[in-house]
Each structure stands twice: as C-alpha cells, then as structure tokens.
Amino acid sequence: MLSFCFLDVMMNCVNFEKNCFYSSSSQIVLCCLKNHFTNVTMYLQFYQEAKTRNVFLAKELDTHQAELDKIRQLSVTAFQRMKDNAVDVTLDDDTANPNLKISSEHTTASCAPGGEIPSDMSRRFVSRLSVLGKEEFTGGRHFWMVEVDSQLRWDLGVARDSVDRKGEPALNPENGYWTIGHDDQRYWANDTSHLEISLQGKLQMIGIYVNYEAGQVLFCNADTRSHLHSFTACFEGPICPFFNLSESGKVSIFQSTSPLKQPNSH
C-alpha cells in the first residue's frame, strides 16, 4: 500500500516538472514572438517616417528644381537673337562611322550595323558611332537645333575638324570636343570631368549656339529656352557640328526653314 502511494507521489512530481517545463518554454516562445513583433512594428514605423520624409524631400527638390529652371531660362529676346543666326546644318557622309545610316536629306543619323565598309576610311570615325556636320565654322555666329531620343545615349556639340577619328578619346575640350551627353538617366557636360546637368523631365529638342570669336558654345532646351551649359574656349582652325550615337540611337537636325514649335514666352 505504501509502495503505491510512493509511486503516485513520484508520478505527480514528474508531471509537475513536465508542466513547469512546458509552461516555461511557452513563456520563452511568447516572449520571443512579442519581441519580434515589437521590432517589426518599430521597423514599420521607421519605414513610414522615412517614406514621409522622402516624399517631403522630393517635393522640396521639385520646387527648387522649378525655381532653378526659371532662373536659367533665357529671355525671349536672347533666344530670338540666337535663332537669328540659324544655319542649315547637314551631315557629312564621308566622316560617318560605317555603322551609321545617313538620310538622303543628310539631316538624320541612325545606327544600321552590318553595312558595307567603304573603301576610303581616312576621314571616318572608326571606334565611335559618330559623324560631323559638313559645315566648317572659322568665324561668326551659328545656331542649329537637334531632336534627340530621350531614352537613348547620345553626345552633341562641336568638334575640331582635326579630332582623332580612329580611337575613343574623352569627348572633352582637351581633345577638341565641346559637347553635352545623355545616358538614358542623366545629362552632363563633357568637361574635364562630367558635370551633371540637373533637369526636370527629358530633353527632346536641343539648341546649340556658337560664337566663334567669343569662344562660346551654348546649349539650351529649345522647348523651354532653359540654359543647359556653356563652354568658353579659344578656337583655332575650323570646328564642325558633332554627333555621337548609341547602338540604337537616332538624331535629327531641324533646318532653319522648318516650322519650329515656339517655346513658352513667359
């Protein structure tokens, strides 16, 4: 009889310890879950606060960008004076990379790989998908407009007639190029180092103005009259319009007799 009582007591003790273990484990698990969800809640709160701050900063940036665009907008008179020096720029087939297709009007260049290699490559760009304009400037003032694809890479501007056409030197003034560029996301001036051009929206029509005697090359958004960048140089010898495309790129030159969309006048 005593042995049965002893066994009952022992079993009760074992069950008590098991219950204590399970109860303790449950508390640990619950505590961990509670800490986890507390951390998740904190992270979500932090994310929402950061998101709110980013939205605020984005709005502030847009506001400052709009103010900047107004500040650098050329006056109607200044823009008209540049347009008064409009010239009909055409593309020089003899300088075009063999993988460029030049339109019959010599106003549009596009990439067309696999074409026949010309026998005379002496004046052509070899490593870059580039082409020069036929016009050589040795003095005076000149203005032309170029339509670009806002989604593709390109470089536009002017270059010395004597630039290296076989290699791939940087398209900067040190190598005889005064250009701006685009890579589908950013715009920049090809100076000694890339100088980013801050913009709202995408460029579609670019105006290029050259004052040879003053050593000035100016780029503007022809749709809004917004000044993009200016180079100051000391030109020696002929300079020509310059165009550099990507593998799926395309540029078109507007002639001075073409009807142009008038930019905002305010």
C-alpha positions in Angstrom: 0.0 0.0 0.0 2.8 2.4 0.9 4.6 1.5 -2.4 1.5 2.5 -4.4 1.4 5.8 -2.6 5.1 6.4 -3.2 4.6 5.7 -6.9 1.7 8.1 -7.1 3.8 10.8 -5.5 6.6 10.2 -7.8 4.4 10.3 -10.9 2.8 13.5 -9.7 6.3 15.0 -9.2 7.3 14.1 -12.8 4.0 15.5 -14.2 4.6 18.7 -12.2 8.1 19.1 -13.6 6.9 18.4 -17.2 4.2 21.0 -16.8 6.7 23.5 -15.4 9.0 22.8 -18.4 6.2 23.3 -21.0 4.9 26.4 -19.2 8.4 27.9 -19.1 9.1 27.0 -22.8 5.8 28.6 -23.8 6.6 31.7 -21.9 10.0 31.9 -23.7 8.4 31.4 -27.1 5.7 34.0 -26.4 8.4 36.4 -25.1 10.4 35.9 -28.3 7.3 36.4 -30.5 6.4 39.5 -28.6 9.9 41.0 -29.1 9.8 40.1 -32.7 6.5 41.8 -33.4 7.7 44.8 -31.4 10.7 45.1 -33.6 8.6 44.6 -36.7 6.3 47.4 -35.6 9.2 49.7 -34.9 10.7 49.0 -38.3 7.4 49.6 -40.0 7.0 52.9 -38.1 10.6 53.9 -39.0 9.9 53.0 -42.7 6.7 55.1 -42.8 8.5 58.0 -41.2 11.4 57.7 -43.7 8.9 57.4 -46.6 7.1 60.6 -45.4 10.5 62.4 -45.1 11.5 61.2 -48.6 8.2 62.4 -50.1 8.7 65.8 -48.4 12.3 66.0 -49.7 11.2 65.0 -53.2 8.6 67.8 -53.2 11.3 70.2 -51.9 13.7 69.1 -54.6 11.0 69.6 -57.3 10.3 73.1 -56.0 14.0 74.1 -56.0 14.4 72.5 -59.5 11.5 74.5 -60.8 13.0 77.7 -59.4 16.3 76.8 -60.9 14.7 76.3 -64.3 13.1 79.7 -64.1 16.4 81.3 -63.1 18.3 79.9 -66.0 15.6 80.4 -68.6 16.8 82.6 -71.5 14.8 85.6 -72.2 12.6 85.7 -75.3 14.9 88.4 -76.8 18.1 86.4 -76.1 16.6 83.2 -77.6 15.4 85.0 -80.7 18.8 86.6 -81.2 20.4 83.1 -81.2 17.7 81.9 -83.7 18.5 84.9 -85.9 21.9 83.1 -86.5 20.2 79.9 -87.6 22.1 77.8 -90.2 21.2 74.7 -92.1 23.5 72.0 -90.7 23.8 68.8 -92.7 25.7 65.6 -92.0 28.9 64.7 -93.8 28.6 61.1 -95.1 32.4 60.9 -95.6 33.0 61.3 -91.8 30.3 58.9 -90.6 31.1 55.6 -88.9 30.2 52.8 -91.4 27.5 51.6 -89.0 25.6 54.8 -89.3 22.9 55.4 -91.8 22.6 59.0 -93.1 19.3 60.0 -94.6 19.1 61.3 -98.2 18.5 64.8 -96.9 21.6 64.5 -94.7 19.7 65.6 -91.7 19.1 62.3 -89.8 21.6 59.8 -88.5 20.7 56.4 -87.1 22.5 53.2 -86.3 22.4 50.5 -89.0 25.1 47.8 -88.3 26.2 45.4 -90.9 26.5 47.9 -93.7 29.2 47.8 -96.5 32.6 49.0 -95.4 33.6 51.9 -97.6 36.9 51.6 -99.4 38.0 55.1 -98.2 38.0 55.2 -94.3 40.5 58.1 -94.0 38.0 60.7 -92.8 35.6 58.4 -91.0 35.1 57.8 -87.3 36.0 54.1 -86.6 35.6 53.3 -82.9 32.7 55.6 -82.2 29.2 55.9 -83.8 30.0 59.5 -84.7 29.6 61.9 -87.6 30.5 65.5 -88.3 28.5 68.2 -89.9 29.5 69.3 -93.4 29.7 73.0 -92.2 33.0 74.2 -91.0 33.0 77.3 -88.8 36.0 79.6 -88.8 34.2 82.7 -87.6 30.8 84.2 -87.0 27.7 83.1 -85.0 25.8 80.0 -85.7 22.7 78.3 -84.3 21.0 74.9 -85.0 18.6 72.6 -83.3 18.7 68.8 -82.9 15.9 66.4 -81.9 17.1 63.6 -79.7 15.6 60.4 -78.4 15.1 60.9 -74.7 15.6 57.3 -73.9 18.9 56.6 -75.6 22.6 57.6 -75.1 24.0 60.5 -77.2 26.6 63.3 -77.3 26.1 66.6 -79.2 28.1 69.7 -79.7 31.0 70.8 -81.9 34.5 69.4 -82.5 37.7 70.5 -84.2 37.9 69.3 -87.8 41.2 67.7 -86.8 40.0 65.4 -84.0 41.2 61.8 -83.7 38.6 59.7 -85.5 40.2 56.3 -85.0 40.4 56.0 -81.2 38.0 56.8 -78.4 39.4 59.9 -76.6 37.2 61.6 -74.0 34.7 64.0 -75.6 36.1 67.0 -73.7 37.7 70.3 -74.7 41.2 69.0 -74.1 40.7 66.6 -77.0 38.9 69.2 -79.2 35.3 68.4 -78.3 32.7 70.8 -76.7 29.7 68.5 -76.0 26.9 67.5 -73.7 25.8 63.9 -73.2 23.0 61.7 -72.0 22.8 58.0 -70.9 19.1 57.4 -70.5 19.1 58.6 -66.9 21.4 61.6 -66.5 22.6 64.6 -68.5 26.0 66.0 -68.3 28.6 68.4 -69.8 31.7 66.6 -71.1 34.2 68.9 -69.4 37.5 67.8 -67.9 35.1 65.6 -65.7 31.4 65.0 -66.2 29.4 68.0 -64.9 25.9 66.8 -64.2 23.1 68.9 -65.6 20.1 68.9 -63.3 16.8 68.8 -65.1 13.0 68.2 -64.7 11.8 65.9 -67.4 13.5 64.8 -70.6 15.1 66.7 -73.3 13.7 66.4 -76.8 14.9 69.5 -78.7 18.3 71.0 -78.1 19.6 74.3 -79.4 23.3 74.7 -80.0 24.8 78.2 -80.4 28.4 79.0 -81.4 30.0 82.4 -81.2 33.4 81.7 -82.8 35.1 85.0 -82.0 33.9 84.9 -78.4 34.9 81.3 -78.0 31.4 80.4 -76.8 29.4 77.2 -77.2 26.0 77.3 -75.5 23.4 74.6 -75.2 19.8 75.2 -74.3 16.5 73.3 -74.1 14.8 74.7 -77.2 11.4 73.7 -75.9 11.6 75.8 -72.7 14.5 78.2 -73.5 16.3 76.8 -70.4 20.1 77.2 -70.5 21.8 73.9 -70.0 25.6 74.6 -70.2 28.1 76.9 -71.8 31.8 76.3 -72.7 34.3 79.1 -73.2 37.2 78.3 -75.5 39.9 79.7 -77.7 39.2 78.2 -81.1 42.0 77.6 -83.6 41.1 76.4 -87.0 37.7 75.0 -88.3 35.2 73.5 -85.9 32.2 71.4 -87.0 28.9 70.2 -85.6 29.4 66.8 -83.9 27.0 63.9 -83.3 27.7 60.7 -81.3 25.0 58.0 -81.1 24.3 54.7 -79.2 23.8 51.4 -81.0 20.1 52.1 -81.3 20.3 55.9 -81.4 18.9 58.5 -83.7 19.3 62.2 -84.1 17.6 64.6 -86.5 18.6 68.2 -87.4 16.0 70.8 -87.9 16.7 73.1 -90.8 16.2 76.9 -90.4 13.3 76.8 -92.8 11.5 74.1 -90.9 8.5 75.1 -88.8 9.6 75.1 -85.2 7.4 74.8 -82.1 7.6 78.1 -80.2 8.8 77.8 -76.6 6.9 79.2 -73.7 7.1 83.0 -73.8 6.6 83.7 -70.2 
